[in-house]
């Protein structure tokens, strides 16, 4: 069963746009300015949707393909917004062999999203990660930094209910 890509409409404010334009004006003539501009843009918006990438491209004269290439190459950049509750499931070796793949699948099923996506209401985002250093508690997931360990798929609905 293929997951349908969920998208949250871009909702940038005039204040955010002005802040980004100011950053671009300050940095655009600096050698190697693209990364710092993109980092500041992500600080302003929380992620780098195509609308923000286009503003960066237009403001710097750097081709949109290059901006997009940098955004997709570096894991620090998010192309989708993050939810109010950021769920991260460890798919590192220790967690995976103990069933974290099943935990991840259960979250996908319940939330209707997949890796890197956010629910349409902006409440939850789902990401996989590699080793959070809690191998003794495998399998592990975190929600906004709170660690849940020794999970089975049936634990997931009760944990999510805490965040409703």
N, C-alpha and C positions, 0 to 999 in steps of 0.2 A: 504494500500500500504506500503510494507516494504521498508525502506531506505537501499540502497546499501552502505556498509561501504567504505568510501573514505580513501585512505591512501596516505601520502606524503612519497616518498622514503627517507630513512635515508641518510643524506649527511654530516656526521661528517668529520672534517678535522684532519690532523695529529697533528696540534697544540692543538686542543681540546683534542685529545686522550692523548697527552703528559701531558697536564694540569691535566686531570683526574688521570693519573697514579701517578703524583706527589702528588695529594691530598690523594689518596689511600695509598701511601707509608708513608705519614706523619701521617695518622690517623688510619690505620688498626689495630695497636696493642693497641689502646685506648679502654677502656671499653665503650660500647654503641656507637661505631664508625659508625654504619650503617646509622643512620639518618643524621648526619653531612656530611658524604660522599655523600649520595643521594642528600642532599640539595645543596652541592657544584657542584655535577654533573649536576643538573638541572640549576644552575647558568651558567655553562659552555655551555651546549647544548640547554637550553631553555625548555627542556622536557626530559622524561626518556623512550626512546624507548627500545625495547628488546635488541638491540645491546649494549646500554649503561648499562642496567641492567646486561647483560652477562659480560661486562668488570668489573663491580663492583664485581660480584660473583667470577669471575676468580681471581681478584686481592686481594680479602679478604678471600677467602675460604668459604664464606657464601653461602649456597645453593641458586641457582637461584629462587627456589620456595619462599624462605623467602624474598628475595629482591623484587620479584614481589608482594608478599603479603603485604609488607609495602607500596609499590608504589600504590597499588590499595586501601589500607585502608585509607590512609591520603589524604584529598582533596587538600592539598598543592602541591601534585605531579601530573604532567600531563603526560599521556602516548602518547598523540598526540601533534604535534607541534601547536603553536598558530600562527595565521595569523598576517600579518602586521597590520590589523585592527581587534581588538578583540571586538566582539559583545557579549554583555551580556544582557539577557532579564530577568527582574524580574518576577518570578512566585510565589511571596509571595501572601498572601491572598488578600490584597487590589488591587494589580495589576491583579491578576488572575480573580477576580469577575468582573473587568472592561474590561476583554478581552485580557490579555497578552498572553494567550494560542493561540489565533488567530494570534497575532503578531509573535509569535515563529513559528507557522505553515507556515506563509507567508515567513519568512526568510528561513526555511527549503526548501520550494518549489523553491524559487528564487535561492538560493545558491547551492542546491543539496547536502546538508550535514545536519547532525543532531547534537544533543547535544554532546559537547566535540570534535567535528571534525573540520578539517581545509580544505578549498577548495584546490584542487590539485595544483593550482598556488601559494598557500601560501599567498593569499591576505586577506582572511577573515577566522576567526574562530568563532564558535558559542557556547555559553555556557548559561545555565540557572543559575539563582542565586535566593537567597531568600532575600527579602527586602533590598533595597539600601537606605532607609530612605527618599524617595521622594513620599510617599503615596498620597500626595495631587495632584501629577501630574499623577497618575495612569491612564492607564498602561504605564510603563517606560521601555526603553532600553538604554543601553550605548554603545558607540563605542569609544574605547580608553579613557574612562573616561568622554566623552562628553554625557550629559544626554538629551534624547529626551522623552518628556512626552505627555500625553493625546493623545496617538496614536490610529489610526485605521489601519487595514491592508493595505489600499490604500496609506498610508503615506510611507510605507517601500521602494518601488522602488525609490522614489525621494530622500530619505535619503541615500540609498546605492549609488546613482548616484554621490553624493558629494565626494565619496571616489574612484572614477574611474580615 
